[in-house]
Structure formats: C-alpha cells, structure tokens
Amino acid sequence: MSTSMSTSMSTSIATNRPAVAGRAAVPWLTVLPLAVLMSFADGYWMTSLRGAFGAIQRTQDLFGSWVRDSTVLVPAFVLAVLAALVLSARLYGPVLRARPSVPVTALLIALAGTVAGLLALGASTAYDYELESSQLGLMATMQGRCVAGDCLGIQRRATLALQERSVVMGMGLILLTNLVLVGWVVAVRGGRLRVSAPGRAEGAARSRADDLRRLLAVGLVCSAVIHGAVVPEHLVEWPAAGAFFVALTGVELAAAILVIRRPQASTLVAAAVASLGPLLVWLCSRTVGLPFGPEPGTAEAVGLADVSACLLELATLAAAVVLVLARPGLGSRPGTGPHRGWIAVMALLTVTTVGFSGTGLAGFDGFGVAPAHGSTVAGHHH
C-alpha cells in the first residue's frame, strides 16, 4: 500500500511540475537555407532591375552590389520565414500532419519572402528615383531653356513611371522565383517541412521579463555595432565626435552585459539613459544643429545609419521602460516562446545590417552607391 501511495504521489508531482523541456525550438536547418536562398535569388532580381532601370551611380559594380545587398538582407528573410512558420503552427500545430499543411506552409513561406523582397526592391527603387530626380534637376539648370513647358516635371513623371514599371516586373519575378525555390527545397526534403524542432531542457521556464531583458541586451549590442562603425568617419571629420562615439559604444556594450548579469532596477535605468541620450543628441543635430563643432547651428543630413540607430534606441528605450515599470508582473508571466523571441531578435538584426550598410565601412556602401565624403545623399552621419 505504501508503495502504491508513493507511486501515485510521484506521478502527481511529475504531473504538476512545469514542463520546461517540451517547448518547441526553431528548426534552423529549415529556416536558414530557405532564407539564404530567397535573399540571394531576390537580391539578384533587385540588382538586375537596378542595372536596367536604376541610377547610373549604382550600376558600376553590380556583382559586388548583389553579394553585399543579399548578405545584408539575410536577417530580413530569416524574419519572414519565421513569421510564416509561426502562422503555420497556429493553423496546423507544431507538427505538420494534415494533407494540405505542407503545401500551404510552403506557400506562406514563399509569400512572406516575397513581401521581404518587395520591401527591399521598393526601397532600392525609391532611392534610384531620388538620385535620378537630382540628376534631372541638375541637367535642367545647365540647359537654361525648355521648349515644351514643364520639362523637368515631365521628365520626373516619366522617370517615376519607369521605376513603377520596374517594381511591377520585380513583383512577378520575385514571387515566381520564391515559389520555385521553396517548392524545390520541399521536394529535396522528400515533401517534408518542419515548423518546429524538439526543445532542449532548461533549468527553469523563461518568463516574459527574461525575454524582454534578452531583447534589450541584443538591442544595445546592435546600437553599439552601428555607433562603432561610424567612429572612423567621425574621427576624420571631428575627433571629439569620434571620441564620443567610442565612449557611447563602450557604454552600450557594458549596459548590455549588466542587463543580462545584473538585471536590477538601477541597471535598467542606466540602459534607458544610454538609449535616450543619443536620441536627444540626434534630434538636436538634425533639427537646429549642435551649438558647437565644425558647423555650429547647422542641421545635419538624415542618413541610413543614423535612422537605423534611432530605431534601435527607441526599441531599447521602450524595453527598458517597460521592464522598470512592469517588472513584477512580467516576471510571473511565461515567455513568448522561441519562435516569437527570434522574430523580435531578427527584426533588430535587420535594422542593424541595413544601418551598417549605410556606414561605408568594410566594403558596404549604402546599397550600391558610395558618394564622396561629406555628401548629403547617403548621410553616413549619426
């Protein structure tokens, strides 16, 4: 009798214990190949359309631009594939068993990748139109006469129509390419597709606060990457600004480490200050201009790198504020799960890689154009 009672008590305890090992993990062997394939295939079409319809400045090194831009866009396609897998898991569960589940999931992945590709193509096309419009304006001032009335307006409308046509062409090419690639990958895998993988056992279940702290740390590191990348340029322009960005990079890295190792209220407040300070400096420099420096009182141009850094700082500031204000409640709530957690991380990495491409460092040149030092077109400043 005592043996059966002990057995039933053990069974009861095992039943009531939180299941920390049963959480599905991200199937990276499915996600990464699909993301890389779609990124480089869609990047090929984006580069090809740039060569046919884009500004002349961006057609000098098409192969190099294809490799760089496709590499930069990999996190965006990882984000797209993860989002498609989360939607599929909500429809069919963590294991695809129903007959239409695999083709529907493959279609969702292709569509998500197409959205990512079209966003990149749209941004590239808008940049081409901006550059071409500037060239048209310069040509109009050099000619000094116009026999057809609003020549500049007519030329800009014709240029816009041409770029719109390139987007429509790219939409069909990217969609068809993604459908073929995803279908080919599924066929190579024998008609099987994973939306989740077996999770590893953890010592304790992760809470919502743990997820948010990890996201805050990743955001701080991403901000530090962009700020560190602009140090060489600022050291040449103004050594004091370069020293500021060196110090800011160190502060953000230190705050990221403390957020993980010592998640105290004072640490979270310090992380919020490390995010808010650069935002205020950036806002001042882009509106009224800094009251000191090489060009005091002159507003600086807005560029790709500083916009990306500001988005990251807004994200880290929001995460730090939420952790400070709602810390007890978040600690008692279960985490969001690996898939959603990685979606948030990949969103930050996407902003980081795009911003890094605008710094002109390590061969990256702002998606295909490297203007002269000090140009306001690319705006590599922060």
N, C-alpha and C positions, 0 to 999 in steps of 0.2 A: 504493500500500500504506500509506504513511504517512497518507494522507487517511482511509482506512477505519479505521486504528487510532485516529486522533484522534477519529473519529466514534463508535466503539464506547466509547472512554474517556469521552467526554462523555455518552453515553447511560447508562453505568454510574454516573457521578457523579450525574446527574439522578435516576436510579432510587433511589440510596441516600440522597439528601437528604431530610430530614424534610419531610413535606407539611404546611405551616402554612396554606396557603390553602384547603384542601379541607374544613375543618371547617364543619359546617352551623351557621348562625346562627338566632336566634329569629325566627320570622315575626310581627313585631309588628303588621302590618296584619291578621293573623288573630286574634292574642291580645287586643289591646286592645278592638276593637269587641265581641267576644263577652263579655269581662269586664265592660265598662261596661254593656252591655245587661242581662246577668243580674244585676248588682249593683243596678241601679235597679229592675228588674222584681221581683226577690225582696224588695228593700227596700220596695217598695210593699205587698206582701202582709204583710210583717212589721209595717209601720206600720198597715195596716188592721186586722190582728188585735189590735194594741195598742189601737186605738181601740175595738174591740168587747169585749175581754176584759181589757185592762190596767188598771193603777192609774190613778186619776184624775189624779195629778200629771203623768203622761206623755201626756195626751191634750189638752193645751192648744194646741199648735201642731203639728198632725200634718203639714202640708205642709212646714214647716221641718224637722221631725224626719226626714221622708222624704228630703229633699235632703241633710241633713248625714250621716245614717246611711249612706245609699247611697254617698256620696262616701268616707266613712271605710272602707267595706268593699271598695272597688275593688281595692286590693292583694291582699286575700284571694281575690277571684275571678280575678285575674291568676295567682296561685299555683295555683289549682285548674285553670285552663286549661293552664298549663304542665305540671302533673303529668299531665294527660290526654294531652298531646302526646308527652311522654316515653314513656308507656306504649304509645301507638300506634306510635311509632317503633321500640320494641323488638319489637312484633308484626309490623309491615309494612315497616320500614325508613324512611329519611329521605324517601322519595317514595312517595305512595300510588298504587299502580298496580293492585293486585288489586281485583276487583269489589266485595267486601264491605268494603274498607278504609275508604272514605269514610263510609258509614252507621255502621259500628262506631266510628270515631273521633268522629263527631258524638254518638253515644250516650255515649261515655266523657266527652266534654266536658260534656254535659248532666248526667250523674250526678255528676261532680266539682263542678260548680256547685251542684247540689242539696245535696251534702254541706256546702259552704261556707255556703249559705243556711240550712240546718237548724241548723248550729252557731250562727250569729248569732241565729236565731229562738229556739233553746234558751236562749242566754244572756239574751236580752231577756225571755223568759217567766219564767226563774228570778228575774230582777230584779223583775219585776212581782209575783211571788208573795211575795218578801221584803217589798216595800213594802205589799202588801195584808195580809200577816200582821201587820206592825207596826200597821197601822190597826185590825185586828180586836182586837189586844191592848189598844190604847188605848180602843176602844169598850167592851170588857169591863170595864175598870177604872172607866169612867164610869157604866156601868149599875148595878153593885154587886149584881146578883141574877141568878139563872139558874133557870128552872123546868124545864129539860129536862136537867139534869145537866151533862155536859161540853160546854157551849155553844161555848166557844172552840175545843175540839178538833173538834167537828162542823163549825163554820164553816171552819176551816182545811182540813179534808179536802175539803169542798165546793169551796173555792177552788182547791185543788190539782187536783181532778178537772176543774174548768173550764179551768185552764191546760193540763192534759194534752190535753184535747179541742182546744184551740186549736193545739197543736203537731201533732196528727194532721191537722187540717184544713189547716194550713200546709204539711205534708209533701206532701199531694196537690197543692195549688195550686202550690207551688214546682216540683215535678217536672214537672207538665204545662206550666207556663209555660216552663221551661228547654228542654224538648223542642221546643216550638213555636218558640221564639226561635232555637235553634241550627239547627233544620231550615230555618227561613226564611232565615237567613244563608247556609247552604249552597246553598239554591235560588237566592238572589240572585247568588251567585258561579258560577252555572251548574253546580252539582253538583261543584265542585272545592273542595278543602280542603288547606291546606298545614300540614305539621307541622314544616317547616324551611325556611330560606331560604339562598341562597348566602352563604358566609362571605367576609369580606374578608381579604386577605393581611396577615400580621403579620410583623414583623422576626424574631421568634423564637417558637417554640412556648411556650405558657404552662405552667408547672409547677404541681404541687399546692400548693407553698408560695406562689406568686403568687396563686392563687385564695383561699387562706386569709388572706393579707395583705389582699387587697381586701375580703374579708368582715369582717375585723377593723376595717378603716377605716370601712366602712359602719356597723357596729355602734356604733362610738364616736360617729360623727356622729348616729346615731339617738338614742343616750343623751343627747347634748348637746341635741338638739331638745326632748326631754321636760323635761330639767333647766332649760333656758332658759324653757320655757313656764310653769313653776311659780314663776319668780322674782317676778313682780308680787305674787302672793298672799303669798309669804313676806316680801317687803319690808313689807307692811302688818302682818302678824302679828308678825314679829320681824326687824328689819333685819339682824341678824347672820346669820340663816339665809338671807336673801335674798342677802347678800354671799357666803356660802358657795356658793350655787348659781350665782352669777355666775362665781366663780372655777372651780368644777367644770366649768361649760360651756366656759370657755376652755381648761382643761387637756385636756378630751376632744377638742376640735377640734384643738388643737395636736398631741396624740398621734396623731390620725388622719392629719394631714399628714405627720408624721415617719415613720409606719409605711409610707407609700407612697414617700416620697422617700429616706428613710434607714433601710432595714429591717435595722438592726443589732440585736444581742442586747440592748444597753442600752435601745434604743427599745422593744423588745418587753416587756422587764421593766417599763419605765415605763407602758406601756399596761396591763399586768396589774395594777399597783398602782392606776392610775386607775380600774379596774373593781372591784377588791377593796375599796378604801377606802369608797366609798359603800355597798357591800353590808353591810359591818360596821356602819356608822353606822345604816343602815336596820334591821338586825336588832336592834340595841340599842334603837332608838327604838320598835320595835313589840313588844318583849317586856317589858323592865324600865323603859323610858323613859330619856331622856337625863338625866344628873345636873345639867344646867343648862338655862336657858331660861325661858320664861314659865310652864311647868308641869313643873318638875323631878320626875323619878321617876314620871311618868305615861305609860303606854303610849299611843301614838297609834293612831288607827284605820287599818286597811289599806284602801287605795283603788285605783281602776283605774289611775291614773297611776303610782303607786309600784310596783305589781305588774309593769306593763309595763317600767318602767325596770330593775327587778331581773332580769327575764328577759333583757333586752338585756345587762346587765352580766355575767350568768352566761355568756352566749354569747361575749362578747368576752374574758372571763377564760379560758374554755376554749380559744378560738382562740389567744390569746397564749401560754398554757402549752404547747399542742401545738407551736407554732412554735419556742419556745425549746428544748424537749426533743427534738424530732424534726426539726430544721431541715435537716441534711444529707440525710437520706433523702427528705424531702418535695421538696427542690429537684431531685432526679433523677427524680421520678415525673411523668408527664404530667397535665395538668389534667383536671378533670371534664367539661369541655365547657360551652358557653354555656347550654344549657337548664337543666342542674342548677345551674350557678352562679347563674342568675337565680332559680331556685326558692329558693335559700338567701337571696338578697337580698330577694325578695318576702316571705319569712317574717319577716325583720327589719322590713320596712316595714309589714307587717300589724300586728305588735306595736306599732310606733311610732304608727301612725294611731289605733289603738284607745286607746292610752295618752294620746295628745294630746287625744282627745275627752273624756277624764276630767279635763282641767286647767281647764275652764271658760273657756279663752282663745279669742278670735276667734269667738265665737258658738257654739262647741261646748260641750255641756252634759251630757256623760256619758250619751249615748244616750237623750236625751229627758227628763231631769229635772235641774233646776238648784236644789239645795237652798240654804237660807240659809247665809251664811258661817259656817264652823266646824262645819257639820253632819257627823255621822259616817256618814251614809248614802252619800254619794258618795265621801268620802275623797279629796279632791284634794291630799292632802299627799304629800310624799316625804321 
